[in-house]
């Protein structure tokens, strides 16, 4: 099912369209703003999530996670216990800057531990600020919307990205999430 937001001049209708998009996102239904990419979502238990988080190959220094080598593994989780909603957590840091060497192959695992909402981890060159109803184009790589995790499990997926040197941003495209801080910077050099 694909919902579309049609701008109107009537404030009440615009709010209703926004609320329907948020509901669609919470239910894992794609919207015109973020078509789901070709990813396969899997389920994991809490011990499996902890094992996945341990596979991150970065080193933390303050609010930056630095990666080295020809292949790096980034593991990001949405809204782990103890972190503010909405946010990403990478290597026990909220929305860190990621430093990645140019020419590296970046294997990314994204975990949604939040049982109330779908999330996405999508990479773009478009920087903040982000609108409540984001239209973030182009998306270079990412997951599209995750399904909402079911009781007793958490959802995760993997994708590979081969970035050129530059500045990128990882964002959640669920309406309102990037606007309230669910994004971070990626520096590839």
Secondary structure, DSSP 8 states (H G I E B T S, - for coil): --B-----S-HHHHHHHHHHHHHHHHTT--BTTB---S---EEE-HHHHHHHHTT---EEETTEEE--SSEEEEEEEES-TTS-SS-EEETTEET-EEEE-TT-EEEEEEEE--TT-----EEES--S---SS-----EEEE--------TT-EEEEEEEE---SEEEEEE--STTTGGGT-EEEEEE-
